[in-house]
């Protein structure tokens, strides 16, 4: 599983998916249900990174069914909510994420939930909700990955609120964080959002 996650983070989606599928096939007849669930979640993550959100939702739902550990299941539900945001089903995403925000005892999961809620507010141009989530997350994110998403969605929100200078500033911050920490896939995504040429999406053999 570690090798597959490494491949995923490096952008080798096809290779990562192959390993996750092999683990799932091997785990099922042995009754290794949690390992099978984790492999399915890995497959869902590959689909998500490829922006195939409907496939991600389908496989993530299967992984949740097999998952027996409450904390792991909670994390998978956050991932399911994110995939629903990706495919534009905001109502379904909120039905999962808002109750989970109160129930989860893990701060990182709570922050991921808030970032998904921030993204929806930005897309919907809901200024009141956007400001609420922005303030709640401000200065509290320790993971570089989450910091990149935070500033990227701030940029998306400011763009929708007709504040182009603020939008560009936030996207530049997101790009700088992704570059500094070697988050190559996120850097590619940020560049795409900024409308700049991106070789990463074409160069990877996915």
C-alpha atoms as an extended CHARMM CRD file, in Angstrom:
* protein
*
       206  EXT
         1         1  UNK       CA              0.0000000000        0.0000000000        0.0000000000  PROA      1               0.0000000000
         2         2  UNK       CA              2.8650000000        2.3580000000        0.7980000000  PROA      2               0.0000000000
         3         3  UNK       CA              4.3150000000        1.9220000000       -2.6790000000  PROA      3               0.0000000000
         4         4  UNK       CA              0.9250000000        2.6060000000       -4.2650000000  PROA      4               0.0000000000
         5         5  UNK       CA              0.4780000000        5.8050000000       -2.2420000000  PROA      5               0.0000000000
         6         6  UNK       CA              3.9600000000        6.8910000000       -3.2980000000  PROA      6               0.0000000000
         7         7  UNK       CA              3.0560000000        6.3490000000       -6.9310000000  PROA      7               0.0000000000
         8         8  UNK       CA             -0.2000000000        8.2650000000       -6.4520000000  PROA      8               0.0000000000
         9         9  UNK       CA              1.5160000000       11.3120000000       -4.9340000000  PROA      9               0.0000000000
        10        10  UNK       CA              4.0980000000       11.2880000000       -7.7450000000  PROA      10              0.0000000000
        11        11  UNK       CA              1.3070000000       11.3630000000      -10.3150000000  PROA      11              0.0000000000
        12        12  UNK       CA              1.7940000000        7.8140000000      -11.6210000000  PROA      12              0.0000000000
        13        13  UNK       CA             -1.9390000000        7.1590000000      -11.5650000000  PROA      13              0.0000000000
        14        14  UNK       CA             -2.0270000000        4.0440000000      -13.7570000000  PROA      14              0.0000000000
        15        15  UNK       CA              0.7320000000        2.3390000000      -11.7700000000  PROA      15              0.0000000000
        16        16  UNK       CA             -0.8740000000        3.2700000000       -8.4340000000  PROA      16              0.0000000000
        17        17  UNK       CA             -4.2790000000        2.0290000000       -9.5760000000  PROA      17              0.0000000000
        18        18  UNK       CA             -2.7510000000       -1.2900000000      -10.6630000000  PROA      18              0.0000000000
        19        19  UNK       CA             -1.2120000000       -1.8650000000       -7.2130000000  PROA      19              0.0000000000
        20        20  UNK       CA             -4.4090000000       -0.8880000000       -5.3760000000  PROA      20              0.0000000000
        21        21  UNK       CA             -6.4350000000       -3.2950000000       -7.5370000000  PROA      21              0.0000000000
        22        22  UNK       CA             -3.9800000000       -6.1290000000       -6.8880000000  PROA      22              0.0000000000
        23        23  UNK       CA             -4.1900000000       -5.5590000000       -3.1210000000  PROA      23              0.0000000000
        24        24  UNK       CA             -8.0190000000       -5.5590000000       -3.2530000000  PROA      24              0.0000000000
        25        25  UNK       CA             -8.1000000000       -8.8220000000       -5.2310000000  PROA      25              0.0000000000
        26        26  UNK       CA             -5.6580000000      -10.5110000000       -2.8370000000  PROA      26              0.0000000000
        27        27  UNK       CA             -7.3410000000       -9.2220000000        0.3330000000  PROA      27              0.0000000000
        28        28  UNK       CA            -10.9130000000      -10.3090000000       -0.4260000000  PROA      28              0.0000000000
        29        29  UNK       CA            -10.5150000000      -14.1270000000       -0.3960000000  PROA      29              0.0000000000
        30        30  UNK       CA             -8.3460000000      -13.8950000000        2.7260000000  PROA      30              0.0000000000
        31        31  UNK       CA            -11.0470000000      -11.9760000000        4.5720000000  PROA      31              0.0000000000
        32        32  UNK       CA             -8.7630000000       -8.9780000000        5.0880000000  PROA      32              0.0000000000
        33        33  UNK       CA            -11.6750000000       -6.5690000000        5.0260000000  PROA      33              0.0000000000
        34        34  UNK       CA             -9.9060000000       -3.4390000000        6.3170000000  PROA      34              0.0000000000
        35        35  UNK       CA             -7.0580000000       -3.8990000000        3.8160000000  PROA      35              0.0000000000
        36        36  UNK       CA             -9.5990000000       -4.3480000000        1.0450000000  PROA      36              0.0000000000
        37        37  UNK       CA            -11.3570000000       -1.1660000000        2.1460000000  PROA      37              0.0000000000
        38        38  UNK       CA             -8.0760000000        0.7680000000        2.1160000000  PROA      38              0.0000000000
        39        39  UNK       CA             -7.2400000000       -0.5460000000       -1.3690000000  PROA      39              0.0000000000
        40        40  UNK       CA            -10.6750000000        0.5270000000       -2.6170000000  PROA      40              0.0000000000
        41        41  UNK       CA            -10.1260000000        3.9450000000       -1.0600000000  PROA      41              0.0000000000
        42        42  UNK       CA             -6.8340000000        4.1390000000       -2.9230000000  PROA      42              0.0000000000
        43        43  UNK       CA             -8.6350000000        3.3720000000       -6.1850000000  PROA      43              0.0000000000
        44        44  UNK       CA            -11.1440000000        6.0740000000       -5.3260000000  PROA      44              0.0000000000
        45        45  UNK       CA             -8.2980000000        8.5450000000       -4.7400000000  PROA      45              0.0000000000
        46        46  UNK       CA             -6.8280000000        7.7410000000       -8.1580000000  PROA      46              0.0000000000
        47        47  UNK       CA            -10.2000000000        8.4360000000       -9.7840000000  PROA      47              0.0000000000
        48        48  UNK       CA            -10.5030000000       11.6660000000       -7.7880000000  PROA      48              0.0000000000
        49        49  UNK       CA             -7.0530000000       12.8670000000       -8.8960000000  PROA      49              0.0000000000
        50        50  UNK       CA             -8.0660000000       12.1190000000      -12.4780000000  PROA      50              0.0000000000
        51        51  UNK       CA            -11.1910000000       14.2290000000      -11.8830000000  PROA      51              0.0000000000
        52        52  UNK       CA            -13.3900000000       11.2080000000      -12.5600000000  PROA      52              0.0000000000
        53        53  UNK       CA            -15.5470000000       12.1210000000       -9.6000000000  PROA      53              0.0000000000
        54        54  UNK       CA            -18.4260000000        9.7480000000      -10.3180000000  PROA      54              0.0000000000
        55        55  UNK       CA            -16.0630000000        6.7700000000      -10.4000000000  PROA      55              0.0000000000
        56        56  UNK       CA            -14.4670000000        8.0520000000       -7.1880000000  PROA      56              0.0000000000
        57        57  UNK       CA            -17.8870000000        8.2290000000       -5.4970000000  PROA      57              0.0000000000
        58        58  UNK       CA            -18.7880000000        4.6930000000       -6.5820000000  PROA      58              0.0000000000
        59        59  UNK       CA            -15.5680000000        3.0970000000       -5.3180000000  PROA      59              0.0000000000
        60        60  UNK       CA            -15.4260000000        5.2270000000       -2.1540000000  PROA      60              0.0000000000
        61        61  UNK       CA            -18.9530000000        4.0900000000       -1.2540000000  PROA      61              0.0000000000
        62        62  UNK       CA            -17.7950000000        0.4770000000       -1.5740000000  PROA      62              0.0000000000
        63        63  UNK       CA            -14.7560000000        1.1460000000        0.6090000000  PROA      63              0.0000000000
        64        64  UNK       CA            -16.9540000000        2.6120000000        3.3640000000  PROA      64              0.0000000000
        65        65  UNK       CA            -19.1530000000       -0.5030000000        3.3880000000  PROA      65              0.0000000000
        66        66  UNK       CA            -16.1190000000       -2.7190000000        4.0560000000  PROA      66              0.0000000000
        67        67  UNK       CA            -14.4470000000       -0.4220000000        6.5990000000  PROA      67              0.0000000000
        68        68  UNK       CA            -14.8460000000       -1.5440000000       10.2260000000  PROA      68              0.0000000000
        69        69  UNK       CA            -12.7340000000        1.1020000000       11.9960000000  PROA      69              0.0000000000
        70        70  UNK       CA            -14.7000000000        4.2400000000       12.9620000000  PROA      70              0.0000000000
        71        71  UNK       CA            -11.8360000000        6.7230000000       12.4390000000  PROA      71              0.0000000000
        72        72  UNK       CA            -10.9500000000        5.2930000000        9.0210000000  PROA      72              0.0000000000
        73        73  UNK       CA            -14.6290000000        5.2940000000        8.0440000000  PROA      73              0.0000000000
        74        74  UNK       CA            -14.9240000000        8.9410000000        9.0970000000  PROA      74              0.0000000000
        75        75  UNK       CA            -11.9580000000        9.8560000000        6.8800000000  PROA      75              0.0000000000
        76        76  UNK       CA            -13.4750000000        7.9670000000        3.9620000000  PROA      76              0.0000000000
        77        77  UNK       CA            -16.7450000000        9.8550000000        4.4120000000  PROA      77              0.0000000000
        78        78  UNK       CA            -14.8020000000       13.1230000000        4.1510000000  PROA      78              0.0000000000
        79        79  UNK       CA            -13.3040000000       11.8380000000        0.8890000000  PROA      79              0.0000000000
        80        80  UNK       CA            -16.7710000000       10.9140000000       -0.3510000000  PROA      80              0.0000000000
        81        81  UNK       CA            -17.9800000000       14.4220000000        0.4500000000  PROA      81              0.0000000000
        82        82  UNK       CA            -15.0560000000       15.8990000000       -1.4790000000  PROA      82              0.0000000000
        83        83  UNK       CA            -15.8800000000       13.7580000000       -4.5270000000  PROA      83              0.0000000000
        84        84  UNK       CA            -19.5000000000       14.9020000000       -4.3620000000  PROA      84              0.0000000000
        85        85  UNK       CA            -18.2860000000       18.5170000000       -4.3110000000  PROA      85              0.0000000000
        86        86  UNK       CA            -16.1570000000       17.7200000000       -7.3430000000  PROA      86              0.0000000000
        87        87  UNK       CA            -19.0990000000       16.4600000000       -9.3700000000  PROA      87              0.0000000000
        88        88  UNK       CA            -21.2430000000       19.4200000000       -8.2950000000  PROA      88              0.0000000000
        89        89  UNK       CA            -23.6820000000       17.6360000000       -5.9770000000  PROA      89              0.0000000000
        90        90  UNK       CA            -23.4050000000       20.1630000000       -3.1680000000  PROA      90              0.0000000000
        91        91  UNK       CA            -26.6140000000       19.1210000000       -1.4060000000  PROA      91              0.0000000000
        92        92  UNK       CA            -25.4220000000       15.5210000000       -1.0310000000  PROA      92              0.0000000000
        93        93  UNK       CA            -21.9670000000       16.7160000000        0.0350000000  PROA      93              0.0000000000
        94        94  UNK       CA            -23.4330000000       18.9000000000        2.7820000000  PROA      94              0.0000000000
        95        95  UNK       CA            -25.6120000000       16.0500000000        4.0740000000  PROA      95              0.0000000000
        96        96  UNK       CA            -22.4030000000       14.1170000000        4.7190000000  PROA      96              0.0000000000
        97        97  UNK       CA            -19.9690000000       16.8580000000        5.7020000000  PROA      97              0.0000000000
        98        98  UNK       CA            -22.0010000000       19.1020000000        8.0210000000  PROA      98              0.0000000000
        99        99  UNK       CA            -22.9890000000       16.3780000000       10.5400000000  PROA      99              0.0000000000
       100       100  UNK       CA            -19.5070000000       14.8710000000       10.2800000000  PROA      100             0.0000000000
       101       101  UNK       CA            -17.9980000000       18.2480000000       11.1600000000  PROA      101             0.0000000000
       102       102  UNK       CA            -19.6360000000       18.0180000000       14.5940000000  PROA      102             0.0000000000
       103       103  UNK       CA            -19.0300000000       14.3000000000       15.0840000000  PROA      103             0.0000000000
       104       104  UNK       CA            -15.3730000000       13.9080000000       14.1490000000  PROA      104             0.0000000000
       105       105  UNK       CA            -12.8070000000       14.0820000000       16.9080000000  PROA      105             0.0000000000
       106       106  UNK       CA             -9.9040000000       14.4230000000       14.4800000000  PROA      106             0.0000000000
       107       107  UNK       CA             -8.8260000000       18.0080000000       13.8070000000  PROA      107             0.0000000000
       108       108  UNK       CA             -7.3250000000       17.2670000000       10.3770000000  PROA      108             0.0000000000
       109       109  UNK       CA            -10.5920000000       15.6880000000        9.2210000000  PROA      109             0.0000000000
       110       110  UNK       CA            -12.4850000000       18.6900000000       10.5550000000  PROA      110             0.0000000000
       111       111  UNK       CA            -10.1930000000       21.0240000000        8.6140000000  PROA      111             0.0000000000
       112       112  UNK       CA            -10.6960000000       19.0100000000        5.4220000000  PROA      112             0.0000000000
       113       113  UNK       CA            -14.4440000000       19.2800000000        5.9020000000  PROA      113             0.0000000000
       114       114  UNK       CA            -14.2360000000       23.0610000000        6.3590000000  PROA      114             0.0000000000
       115       115  UNK       CA            -12.1060000000       23.3990000000        3.2230000000  PROA      115             0.0000000000
       116       116  UNK       CA            -14.7300000000       21.4920000000        1.2270000000  PROA      116             0.0000000000
       117       117  UNK       CA            -17.4140000000       23.7720000000        2.6520000000  PROA      117             0.0000000000
       118       118  UNK       CA            -15.2510000000       26.7890000000        1.7410000000  PROA      118             0.0000000000
       119       119  UNK       CA            -14.9360000000       25.4880000000       -1.8260000000  PROA      119             0.0000000000
       120       120  UNK       CA            -18.7140000000       25.1200000000       -2.1500000000  PROA      120             0.0000000000
       121       121  UNK       CA            -19.2840000000       28.6260000000       -0.7770000000  PROA      121             0.0000000000
       122       122  UNK       CA            -16.7640000000       29.9940000000       -3.3040000000  PROA      122             0.0000000000
       123       123  UNK       CA            -18.4080000000       28.1640000000       -6.2020000000  PROA      123             0.0000000000
       124       124  UNK       CA            -21.8660000000       29.3210000000       -5.1390000000  PROA      124             0.0000000000
       125       125  UNK       CA            -20.6700000000       32.8910000000       -4.4740000000  PROA      125             0.0000000000
       126       126  UNK       CA            -22.1310000000       32.7010000000       -0.9880000000  PROA      126             0.0000000000
       127       127  UNK       CA            -20.1660000000       35.5360000000        0.5740000000  PROA      127             0.0000000000
       128       128  UNK       CA            -21.4900000000       35.1110000000        4.1000000000  PROA      128             0.0000000000
       129       129  UNK       CA            -20.6470000000       31.3910000000        4.2780000000  PROA      129             0.0000000000
       130       130  UNK       CA            -17.3430000000       32.0110000000        2.5000000000  PROA      130             0.0000000000
       131       131  UNK       CA            -16.2390000000       34.5700000000        5.1020000000  PROA      131             0.0000000000
       132       132  UNK       CA            -17.3750000000       32.3120000000        7.9300000000  PROA      132             0.0000000000
       133       133  UNK       CA            -15.2920000000       29.3610000000        6.7530000000  PROA      133             0.0000000000
       134       134  UNK       CA            -12.3540000000       31.5940000000        5.8010000000  PROA      134             0.0000000000
       135       135  UNK       CA            -12.1830000000       33.0370000000        9.3010000000  PROA      135             0.0000000000
       136       136  UNK       CA            -12.6020000000       29.6490000000       10.9680000000  PROA      136             0.0000000000
       137       137  UNK       CA             -9.6450000000       28.2090000000        9.0360000000  PROA      137             0.0000000000
       138       138  UNK       CA             -7.3840000000       31.2740000000        9.1050000000  PROA      138             0.0000000000
       139       139  UNK       CA             -4.0170000000       30.5250000000       10.7340000000  PROA      139             0.0000000000
       140       140  UNK       CA             -5.0190000000       27.0140000000       11.8170000000  PROA      140             0.0000000000
       141       141  UNK       CA             -3.7660000000       24.8270000000        8.9620000000  PROA      141             0.0000000000
       142       142  UNK       CA             -0.4830000000       23.0110000000        9.5680000000  PROA      142             0.0000000000
       143       143  UNK       CA             -0.4670000000       20.6340000000        6.5860000000  PROA      143             0.0000000000
       144       144  UNK       CA              0.9230000000       22.2530000000        3.4150000000  PROA      144             0.0000000000
       145       145  UNK       CA             -1.6050000000       20.3360000000        1.2890000000  PROA      145             0.0000000000
       146       146  UNK       CA             -4.4760000000       21.9350000000        3.1750000000  PROA      146             0.0000000000
       147       147  UNK       CA             -2.8410000000       25.3610000000        3.0440000000  PROA      147             0.0000000000
       148       148  UNK       CA             -2.6410000000       25.0980000000       -0.7630000000  PROA      148             0.0000000000
       149       149  UNK       CA             -6.3340000000       24.2190000000       -1.0420000000  PROA      149             0.0000000000
       150       150  UNK       CA             -7.2850000000       26.9730000000        1.4010000000  PROA      150             0.0000000000
       151       151  UNK       CA             -5.5400000000       29.7180000000       -0.5590000000  PROA      151             0.0000000000
       152       152  UNK       CA             -6.6700000000       28.2850000000       -3.8910000000  PROA      152             0.0000000000
       153       153  UNK       CA            -10.3400000000       28.3720000000       -2.8500000000  PROA      153             0.0000000000
       154       154  UNK       CA             -9.9070000000       31.8380000000       -1.3780000000  PROA      154             0.0000000000
       155       155  UNK       CA             -8.7040000000       32.8320000000       -4.8290000000  PROA      155             0.0000000000
       156       156  UNK       CA            -11.7220000000       31.1850000000       -6.4190000000  PROA      156             0.0000000000
       157       157  UNK       CA            -14.0400000000       32.9980000000       -4.0270000000  PROA      157             0.0000000000
       158       158  UNK       CA            -12.4400000000       36.4100000000       -4.5280000000  PROA      158             0.0000000000
       159       159  UNK       CA            -12.5940000000       35.9010000000       -8.2820000000  PROA      159             0.0000000000
       160       160  UNK       CA            -16.3450000000       35.2960000000       -7.9980000000  PROA      160             0.0000000000
       161       161  UNK       CA            -16.7190000000       38.3810000000       -5.7910000000  PROA      161             0.0000000000
       162       162  UNK       CA            -15.0270000000       40.5770000000       -8.4140000000  PROA      162             0.0000000000
       163       163  UNK       CA            -11.7890000000       41.0480000000       -6.4850000000  PROA      163             0.0000000000
       164       164  UNK       CA             -9.2350000000       40.0250000000       -9.1450000000  PROA      164             0.0000000000
       165       165  UNK       CA             -6.1440000000       41.3650000000       -7.3500000000  PROA      165             0.0000000000
       166       166  UNK       CA             -6.9880000000       39.4670000000       -4.1530000000  PROA      166             0.0000000000
       167       167  UNK       CA             -7.7960000000       36.3580000000       -6.2050000000  PROA      167             0.0000000000
       168       168  UNK       CA             -4.4190000000       36.4270000000       -7.9420000000  PROA      168             0.0000000000
       169       169  UNK       CA             -2.5980000000       37.0370000000       -4.6650000000  PROA      169             0.0000000000
       170       170  UNK       CA             -4.1990000000       33.9940000000       -3.0330000000  PROA      170             0.0000000000
       171       171  UNK       CA             -3.4500000000       31.7750000000       -6.0500000000  PROA      171             0.0000000000
       172       172  UNK       CA              0.1680000000       32.9310000000       -6.0040000000  PROA      172             0.0000000000
       173       173  UNK       CA              0.3820000000       31.9790000000       -2.3260000000  PROA      173             0.0000000000
       174       174  UNK       CA             -1.0910000000       28.5420000000       -3.1200000000  PROA      174             0.0000000000
       175       175  UNK       CA              1.4340000000       28.0760000000       -5.9190000000  PROA      175             0.0000000000
       176       176  UNK       CA              4.3550000000       29.1200000000       -3.6880000000  PROA      176             0.0000000000
       177       177  UNK       CA              3.3770000000       26.6510000000       -0.9460000000  PROA      177             0.0000000000
       178       178  UNK       CA              2.9170000000       23.7890000000       -3.4110000000  PROA      178             0.0000000000
       179       179  UNK       CA              6.3050000000       24.5490000000       -5.0180000000  PROA      179             0.0000000000
       180       180  UNK       CA              8.1280000000       24.9090000000       -1.6930000000  PROA      180             0.0000000000
       181       181  UNK       CA              6.8870000000       21.5600000000       -0.3860000000  PROA      181             0.0000000000
       182       182  UNK       CA              7.2430000000       19.5950000000       -3.6200000000  PROA      182             0.0000000000
       183       183  UNK       CA              3.5040000000       19.0100000000       -4.0080000000  PROA      183             0.0000000000
       184       184  UNK       CA              3.7870000000       18.4530000000       -7.7450000000  PROA      184             0.0000000000
       185       185  UNK       CA              0.2130000000       17.3680000000       -8.4570000000  PROA      185             0.0000000000
       186       186  UNK       CA             -1.2110000000       20.2770000000       -6.4750000000  PROA      186             0.0000000000
       187       187  UNK       CA              1.1800000000       22.6630000000       -8.2040000000  PROA      187             0.0000000000
       188       188  UNK       CA             -0.0750000000       21.4000000000      -11.5660000000  PROA      188             0.0000000000
       189       189  UNK       CA             -3.6550000000       21.8970000000      -10.4100000000  PROA      189             0.0000000000
       190       190  UNK       CA             -2.9830000000       25.4440000000       -9.1830000000  PROA      190             0.0000000000
       191       191  UNK       CA             -1.3000000000       26.3800000000      -12.4700000000  PROA      191             0.0000000000
       192       192  UNK       CA             -4.3360000000       25.0570000000      -14.3030000000  PROA      192             0.0000000000
       193       193  UNK       CA             -6.6100000000       27.1900000000      -12.1490000000  PROA      193             0.0000000000
       194       194  UNK       CA             -4.4430000000       30.2010000000      -12.9380000000  PROA      194             0.0000000000
       195       195  UNK       CA             -4.8660000000       29.5440000000      -16.6480000000  PROA      195             0.0000000000
       196       196  UNK       CA             -1.1740000000       28.9330000000      -17.2550000000  PROA      196             0.0000000000
       197       197  UNK       CA              0.2620000000       26.2290000000      -19.5660000000  PROA      197             0.0000000000
       198       198  UNK       CA              0.6990000000       22.9890000000      -17.6340000000  PROA      198             0.0000000000
       199       199  UNK       CA              2.9820000000       20.2880000000      -19.0040000000  PROA      199             0.0000000000
       200       200  UNK       CA              2.3620000000       18.0070000000      -16.0270000000  PROA      200             0.0000000000
       201       201  UNK       CA             -1.0340000000       16.8190000000      -17.1860000000  PROA      201             0.0000000000
       202       202  UNK       CA              0.3780000000       15.9530000000      -20.6120000000  PROA      202             0.0000000000
       203       203  UNK       CA              3.7780000000       14.5800000000      -19.5590000000  PROA      203             0.0000000000
       204       204  UNK       CA              2.6200000000       11.9680000000      -17.0590000000  PROA      204             0.0000000000
       205       205  UNK       CA              1.8980000000        8.5330000000      -18.4750000000  PROA      205             0.0000000000
       206       206  UNK       CA             -1.2940000000        7.9450000000      -16.4770000000  PROA      206             0.0000000000
